[in-house]
Amino acid sequence: MAKGYWITFYRSISDPGALAAYAKLAGPAIISNGGRFLARGEAMKSYEQGIAQRVTVTEFDSVEQAIAAHDGPGYQEALKALGNACERDVRIVKGVD
């Protein structure tokens, strides 16, 4: 079974405090649902239409597990803490077999 990858690209962050409150809840919710953070932090370099802003890459054993983690109550609570503190592009993709 192919792994699932949850990739988040931040376009802008207007409230760093709310982002920190979100991170305190989101990290444990993702990890408890089988997620493994592969990369997170500021983009080191961006090309083409990329924005040099925060990025996270999280690996799961499957796409279904990644979706379940996102849609689960723990992560949904984290999203409430985040509110409108940032503009993001969140994608879940299937890994290459």
BALOBA-1460 file (C-alpha; in Angstrom, 3 decimals):
// residues 97
<rec num="1" residu="m" x="0.000" y="0.000" z="0.000"/>
<rec num="2" residu="a" x="1.326" y="3.434" z="-0.938"/>
<rec num="3" residu="k" x="2.011" y="5.923" z="1.817"/>
<rec num="4" residu="g" x="0.057" y="9.144" z="2.157"/>
<rec num="5" residu="y" x="1.670" y="12.563" z="2.420"/>
<rec num="6" residu="w" x="0.003" y="15.599" z="3.922"/>
<rec num="7" residu="i" x="1.681" y="18.737" z="2.613"/>
<rec num="8" residu="t" x="0.834" y="22.228" z="3.822"/>
<rec num="9" residu="f" x="2.086" y="25.387" z="2.157"/>
<rec num="10" residu="y" x="1.566" y="28.606" z="4.083"/>
<rec num="11" residu="r" x="0.903" y="31.665" z="1.918"/>
<rec num="12" residu="s" x="0.730" y="34.183" z="4.759"/>
<rec num="13" residu="i" x="0.619" y="34.256" z="8.556"/>
<rec num="14" residu="s" x="-1.228" y="37.162" z="10.163"/>
<rec num="15" residu="d" x="-1.334" y="35.932" z="13.788"/>
<rec num="16" residu="p" x="1.782" y="34.049" z="14.970"/>
<rec num="17" residu="g" x="0.222" y="33.567" z="18.426"/>
<rec num="18" residu="a" x="-2.755" y="31.697" z="17.005"/>
<rec num="19" residu="l" x="-0.393" y="29.637" z="14.845"/>
<rec num="20" residu="a" x="1.547" y="28.661" z="17.983"/>
<rec num="21" residu="a" x="-1.699" y="27.676" z="19.765"/>
<rec num="22" residu="y" x="-2.665" y="25.587" z="16.725"/>
<rec num="23" residu="a" x="0.744" y="23.875" z="16.643"/>
<rec num="24" residu="k" x="0.445" y="22.816" z="20.305"/>
<rec num="25" residu="l" x="-2.762" y="20.964" z="19.451"/>
<rec num="26" residu="a" x="-2.084" y="19.902" z="15.858"/>
<rec num="27" residu="g" x="1.269" y="18.178" z="16.399"/>
<rec num="28" residu="p" x="0.025" y="15.722" z="19.037"/>
<rec num="29" residu="a" x="-3.222" y="15.108" z="17.094"/>
<rec num="30" residu="i" x="-1.283" y="14.253" z="13.943"/>
<rec num="31" residu="i" x="1.284" y="12.072" z="15.729"/>
<rec num="32" residu="s" x="-1.405" y="10.185" z="17.663"/>
<rec num="33" residu="n" x="-2.998" y="9.329" z="14.316"/>
<rec num="34" residu="g" x="0.200" y="7.841" z="12.911"/>
<rec num="35" residu="g" x="1.694" y="10.936" z="11.272"/>
<rec num="36" residu="r" x="5.452" y="11.418" z="11.073"/>
<rec num="37" residu="f" x="6.778" y="14.902" z="10.384"/>
<rec num="38" residu="l" x="9.396" y="14.732" z="7.636"/>
<rec num="39" residu="a" x="9.914" y="18.477" z="7.229"/>
<rec num="40" residu="r" x="8.489" y="21.617" z="8.797"/>
<rec num="41" residu="g" x="9.669" y="25.172" z="8.934"/>
<rec num="42" residu="e" x="10.481" y="28.081" z="6.672"/>
<rec num="43" residu="a" x="11.158" y="27.293" z="3.019"/>
<rec num="44" residu="m" x="14.896" y="27.453" z="2.421"/>
<rec num="45" residu="k" x="14.471" y="28.457" z="-1.228"/>
<rec num="46" residu="s" x="11.483" y="28.902" z="-3.514"/>
<rec num="47" residu="y" x="11.261" y="28.761" z="-7.300"/>
<rec num="48" residu="e" x="8.759" y="29.687" z="-9.994"/>
<rec num="49" residu="q" x="5.501" y="30.726" z="-8.262"/>
<rec num="50" residu="g" x="6.652" y="29.480" z="-4.841"/>
<rec num="51" residu="i" x="6.413" y="31.584" z="-1.708"/>
<rec num="52" residu="a" x="9.250" y="31.453" z="0.831"/>
<rec num="53" residu="q" x="6.955" y="30.766" z="3.778"/>
<rec num="54" residu="r" x="6.349" y="27.915" z="6.227"/>
<rec num="55" residu="v" x="5.889" y="24.377" z="4.836"/>
<rec num="56" residu="t" x="5.124" y="21.034" z="6.486"/>
<rec num="57" residu="v" x="5.427" y="17.529" z="5.053"/>
<rec num="58" residu="t" x="3.910" y="14.692" z="7.068"/>
<rec num="59" residu="e" x="4.016" y="10.999" z="6.175"/>
<rec num="60" residu="f" x="1.295" y="8.452" z="6.965"/>
<rec num="61" residu="d" x="1.073" y="4.747" z="6.212"/>
<rec num="62" residu="s" x="-1.771" y="5.456" z="3.759"/>
<rec num="63" residu="v" x="-3.798" y="8.252" z="2.187"/>
<rec num="64" residu="e" x="-6.800" y="7.052" z="4.176"/>
<rec num="65" residu="q" x="-4.875" y="7.421" z="7.438"/>
<rec num="66" residu="a" x="-3.852" y="10.980" z="6.490"/>
<rec num="67" residu="i" x="-7.444" y="11.920" z="5.686"/>
<rec num="68" residu="a" x="-8.698" y="10.369" z="8.931"/>
<rec num="69" residu="a" x="-6.104" y="12.333" z="10.914"/>
<rec num="70" residu="h" x="-7.162" y="15.585" z="9.263"/>
<rec num="71" residu="d" x="-10.863" y="14.934" z="9.733"/>
<rec num="72" residu="g" x="-10.524" y="13.608" z="13.293"/>
<rec num="73" residu="p" x="-11.658" y="15.519" z="16.382"/>
<rec num="74" residu="g" x="-8.151" y="16.324" z="17.663"/>
<rec num="75" residu="y" x="-7.047" y="18.049" z="14.482"/>
<rec num="76" residu="q" x="-10.405" y="19.754" z="14.027"/>
<rec num="77" residu="e" x="-9.942" y="21.276" z="17.502"/>
<rec num="78" residu="a" x="-6.522" y="22.551" z="16.385"/>
<rec num="79" residu="l" x="-8.127" y="24.183" z="13.348"/>
<rec num="80" residu="k" x="-10.518" y="26.046" z="15.636"/>
<rec num="81" residu="a" x="-7.507" y="27.443" z="17.523"/>
<rec num="82" residu="l" x="-5.931" y="28.499" z="14.217"/>
<rec num="83" residu="g" x="-9.027" y="30.347" z="13.045"/>
<rec num="84" residu="n" x="-8.146" y="32.855" z="10.329"/>
<rec num="85" residu="a" x="-4.548" y="33.333" z="11.466"/>
<rec num="86" residu="c" x="-3.080" y="32.294" z="8.145"/>
<rec num="87" residu="e" x="-3.754" y="31.462" z="4.541"/>
<rec num="88" residu="r" x="-2.681" y="27.921" z="3.618"/>
<rec num="89" residu="d" x="-2.832" y="25.362" z="0.844"/>
<rec num="90" residu="v" x="-3.298" y="21.870" z="2.316"/>
<rec num="91" residu="r" x="-2.950" y="18.781" z="0.119"/>
<rec num="92" residu="i" x="-2.942" y="15.047" z="0.785"/>
<rec num="93" residu="v" x="-1.230" y="13.006" z="-1.930"/>
<rec num="94" residu="k" x="-0.489" y="9.353" z="-2.571"/>
<rec num="95" residu="g" x="3.145" y="8.310" z="-2.395"/>
<rec num="96" residu="v" x="4.896" y="6.580" z="-5.259"/>
<rec num="97" residu="d" x="4.874" y="2.786" z="-4.932"/>
